[in-house]
Amino acid sequence: MFFYKKRNIHGLLLLDKPQGISSNNALQKVKIIFNAKKAGYVGTLDPLATGILPICFGECTKFSHYLTESNKRYHVIAKLGEKTSTSDSDGIIIKKRPILFTSYKLDLSIKELTGSIEQIPSMYSAIKYNGIPLYKYARQGFNVTRSTRKVIIYDIYSIHQEKNLIEFKILCSKGTYIRTLIDDLGEKLGCGAHVIFLRRLQVASYFCDQLVKISDLYKLLSMKNIHNINFFKNIDNLLMPIDSPVSFLPKVYLSPEKSYNFQLGQRVNFHSNIKNNLVRVIEKENDKFIGLGKISAEKILIPYRLVSRFTN
């Protein structure tokens, strides 16, 4: 199947990233299976991590930053008493300390890490310095000075500690490094800690019950070879619509004539109670999403981000 011309496909796949591979590796596997010309993932997950990795195809990539900016939810298990070079179990242990903290100290430390906090990203992160990811410097033994980042930890809950393991769930803002959070918690507790399990449970309004596994895609691929079914039709049915990343925005409908002008980048007259807010613009005749617009106080719909007119 891989000698076919690359396909122009559009939509969102909620991938359940497997453990042990990078986010980019997962993306490349999916691109090959879909034979897709253009695709990108939202929000890097470490090789250790599993869970929601949104993959945007084609025109959907124009709206992916709305997912990048969204809140995330994680399930994490950390091992206490050991600090590692990467702040997770993929690194080497660089310090061991006894676990001596009290339940009061744990509660206090959790509270100190909740709300608006500052983090220093790990050297083993995908943040770029002079165009090169930090982890590449780290692998060569270099340490780069990193600026602190403000993030918001909305909630740390379902906390359970047993012996040298601690488990909880986290709701946080974009840009939060869970490994850094766990490393900081370990330091506050005076014993060190690192991540041994991490699963992303939520991105924006998407939850784990909507996920597709790479193994599921390979099963469909093998069915194609054995039963000669319409493979691409089956996998394309797994995609969510182009406007999925902006599903929180209200819809407005245009006539075919106004839709045509809007897609040419022209402003169109539009009466609505919605003012100075982004909206999803739908061509009424075929219920097709054609882009984002903004309705001005003068009752004008202004093109903001358009879907290509040549999208099927």
C-alpha positions in Angstrom: 0.0 0.0 0.0 2.9 2.4 0.6 3.8 3.0 -3.1 0.5 4.9 -3.6 0.6 8.6 -4.1 0.4 10.4 -0.7 -3.2 11.3 0.2 -4.7 14.7 1.1 -6.7 13.8 4.1 -8.1 16.1 6.7 -9.3 15.6 10.3 -8.2 14.7 13.8 -7.1 11.3 15.1 -7.0 10.8 18.9 -4.1 8.4 19.2 -3.3 6.3 22.3 0.5 6.7 22.2 2.1 3.4 23.2 4.9 3.3 25.8 8.5 3.1 24.6 8.4 5.3 21.5 8.7 9.0 20.9 5.8 11.1 19.9 7.4 11.7 16.5 7.9 8.0 16.0 4.2 7.4 16.7 3.3 10.2 14.2 5.4 8.7 11.5 3.9 5.3 11.9 0.4 6.8 11.7 1.3 8.9 8.6 2.6 5.7 6.9 -0.6 3.7 7.7 -2.9 6.5 6.5 -0.6 7.3 3.5 -1.1 10.9 4.5 0.7 13.8 2.8 0.5 16.2 5.8 0.1 15.5 9.6 1.4 16.7 12.9 1.0 15.9 16.6 -0.1 18.2 19.4 1.8 18.2 22.7 4.9 16.0 23.0 4.7 12.9 25.2 7.9 11.3 26.5 8.7 7.8 25.4 7.7 6.6 28.8 4.3 8.2 28.6 1.1 6.8 27.1 -2.3 8.3 26.4 -3.9 11.0 24.3 -1.7 12.3 21.4 -3.9 14.3 19.0 -2.8 14.0 15.4 -4.0 16.6 13.0 -4.2 15.8 9.3 -4.2 18.3 6.4 -6.3 21.4 7.0 -6.9 20.4 10.6 -3.3 21.4 11.3 -4.4 25.1 10.9 -6.4 24.8 14.1 -4.1 22.5 16.1 -2.7 25.4 18.3 -6.1 25.6 20.1 -5.3 22.1 21.5 -1.7 23.1 22.3 -3.1 26.0 24.4 -5.6 23.8 26.2 -5.4 22.3 29.7 -4.3 18.7 30.2 -5.0 16.0 32.7 -2.5 13.2 33.7 -2.3 10.1 35.8 1.2 9.7 37.3 3.0 7.2 39.5 6.3 8.3 41.0 9.0 6.4 42.9 10.2 8.1 46.0 13.8 8.0 47.4 15.5 8.1 44.0 16.4 11.1 41.8 17.3 10.3 38.2 19.1 12.2 35.4 15.9 12.5 33.4 13.4 12.7 36.3 11.9 9.5 35.0 12.8 5.8 35.0 14.5 6.1 31.6 17.4 7.9 33.3 20.1 6.8 35.6 19.8 7.1 39.4 22.0 10.0 40.5 21.0 10.2 44.2 19.3 8.0 46.8 17.9 9.3 50.0 15.7 7.8 52.8 12.0 8.5 52.8 11.3 10.2 56.1 8.6 12.8 55.4 5.3 13.0 57.3 1.7 13.1 55.9 1.6 16.8 57.0 4.8 17.5 55.0 3.3 15.7 51.9 0.1 17.8 52.1 2.1 21.0 52.5 4.4 20.1 49.6 1.3 19.3 47.3 -0.2 22.7 48.3 3.0 24.5 47.5 3.0 22.9 44.0 -0.7 23.8 43.3 -1.8 27.0 41.7 0.5 29.4 39.6 4.0 28.1 39.9 7.4 28.4 38.2 9.2 25.5 36.6 12.7 25.1 35.2 12.3 22.7 32.3 14.4 19.5 32.3 17.5 19.3 30.1 15.9 16.2 28.8 13.0 18.1 27.1 12.1 19.0 23.6 12.5 22.7 24.2 14.9 24.2 21.6 18.0 26.2 22.3 19.6 27.8 19.2 17.3 25.5 17.2 18.5 22.3 18.8 16.3 20.3 21.4 17.7 20.5 24.9 17.9 16.7 25.2 20.5 16.6 22.5 22.7 18.9 24.5 22.0 16.7 27.6 23.1 13.5 25.8 26.4 15.2 25.1 26.9 16.2 28.7 26.2 19.9 28.2 24.0 21.9 30.6 22.2 24.9 29.1 20.8 27.7 31.3 17.0 27.6 31.1 14.5 30.3 31.9 11.8 29.6 34.4 8.2 29.1 33.0 5.0 30.0 34.7 2.4 27.2 34.6 -0.8 26.6 36.5 -1.5 23.4 38.4 -5.2 23.5 38.9 -5.6 20.4 40.9 -3.6 17.5 42.3 -6.0 14.8 43.6 -6.6 11.1 44.2 -3.3 11.1 46.1 -2.2 7.7 47.3 1.1 6.8 48.9 2.2 3.3 49.6 5.8 2.6 50.7 8.1 4.1 48.1 5.4 4.9 45.5 3.1 7.8 45.3 0.2 8.0 42.8 -2.1 10.9 41.9 -3.9 12.8 39.0 -3.1 16.3 37.8 -5.1 18.9 36.0 -2.7 21.5 34.6 -2.2 24.3 32.1 -0.3 24.1 28.8 3.5 23.9 29.1 3.5 21.9 32.3 6.4 19.4 32.7 5.1 16.5 34.8 8.7 15.1 35.3 9.8 18.5 36.6 6.8 18.6 38.9 7.6 15.2 40.3 11.3 16.1 40.7 10.3 19.3 42.5 8.0 17.3 44.8 10.8 14.9 45.6 13.1 17.8 46.6 10.4 19.4 48.8 9.9 16.0 50.5 13.7 15.7 51.0 13.9 12.2 49.4 13.9 12.8 45.7 11.4 11.2 43.2 11.1 10.3 39.6 8.2 9.3 37.3 7.7 5.6 36.6 4.3 5.8 35.0 2.6 8.6 33.1 -0.6 8.6 31.1 -2.3 11.6 29.6 -6.0 11.3 30.3 -7.4 14.5 28.8 -6.6 17.2 26.2 -9.1 20.0 26.1 -12.5 18.3 26.0 -11.1 15.0 24.7 -10.9 12.0 27.1 -9.3 8.5 26.8 -12.6 6.8 25.9 -12.2 8.2 22.3 -8.7 6.8 21.6 -7.4 4.7 18.7 -4.4 2.4 19.2 -1.7 1.9 16.6 -2.3 -1.8 17.0 -5.9 -1.2 16.0 -4.7 0.4 12.8 -2.4 -2.4 12.0 -5.3 -4.9 12.5 -7.3 -3.0 9.9 -4.2 -3.1 7.7 -3.9 -6.8 7.9 -7.7 -7.2 7.3 -7.2 -5.3 4.0 -4.5 -7.7 2.9 -6.6 -10.8 3.8 -10.1 -9.7 3.0 -9.5 -7.0 0.4 -11.8 -4.5 2.2 -11.7 -0.7 1.6 -8.9 -0.1 4.0 -8.7 3.7 3.6 -12.4 4.2 4.0 -12.3 2.3 7.3 -9.4 4.2 8.8 -10.7 7.6 7.5 -13.9 6.9 9.4 -11.8 7.0 12.6 -11.0 10.7 12.0 -12.9 13.5 13.7 -13.9 16.6 11.7 -11.5 19.4 10.7 -13.1 21.7 13.2 -12.8 19.4 16.2 -10.0 21.5 17.8 -12.4 24.5 17.8 -15.6 22.7 18.7 -16.0 25.0 21.7 -16.7 27.9 19.4 -20.2 28.7 18.3 -21.4 27.9 14.7 -22.8 30.4 12.2 -24.2 29.4 8.8 -23.8 31.2 5.4 -25.6 30.9 2.1 -23.7 29.4 -0.8 -23.1 32.9 -2.3 -21.8 34.4 1.0 -19.8 31.2 1.6 -18.0 31.6 -1.7 -17.1 35.2 -1.0 -16.0 34.4 2.5 -13.7 31.6 1.3 -12.1 34.2 -1.1 -11.2 36.1 2.0 -13.9 38.8 1.6 -15.9 40.3 4.4 -19.6 39.5 4.3 -22.6 41.1 5.9 -24.0 39.0 8.8 -26.5 39.8 11.5 -25.9 38.0 14.8 -26.2 38.5 18.5 -22.5 37.3 18.7 -20.1 40.2 18.6 -16.3 40.4 18.6 -16.0 36.7 19.0 -14.5 33.9 16.9 -17.1 31.6 15.3 -17.0 28.5 13.2 -18.4 29.3 9.8 -20.5 26.6 8.1 -21.7 26.6 4.5 -25.4 26.0 5.1 -26.2 24.0 1.9 -23.8 21.1 2.6 -23.1 21.7 6.3 -19.4 22.1 5.5 -16.9 23.9 7.8 -15.1 26.5 5.8 -13.1 28.3 8.5 -13.1 30.7 11.4 -14.6 34.2 11.3 -15.0 37.2 13.6 -18.3 39.1 13.8 -17.6 42.8 14.2 -19.9 45.3 15.9 -20.8 46.6 12.5 -22.5 43.3 11.7 -19.7 42.2 9.4 -18.3 38.6 9.3 -14.5 38.9 8.9 -12.5 35.9 7.7 -9.9 34.8 10.3 -8.6 31.4 9.4 -9.9 29.6 6.3 -10.0 26.0 5.1 -8.7 25.5 1.6 -11.5 25.7 -1.0 -10.1 22.6 -2.6 -10.6 20.4 0.5 -12.8 17.4 -0.2 
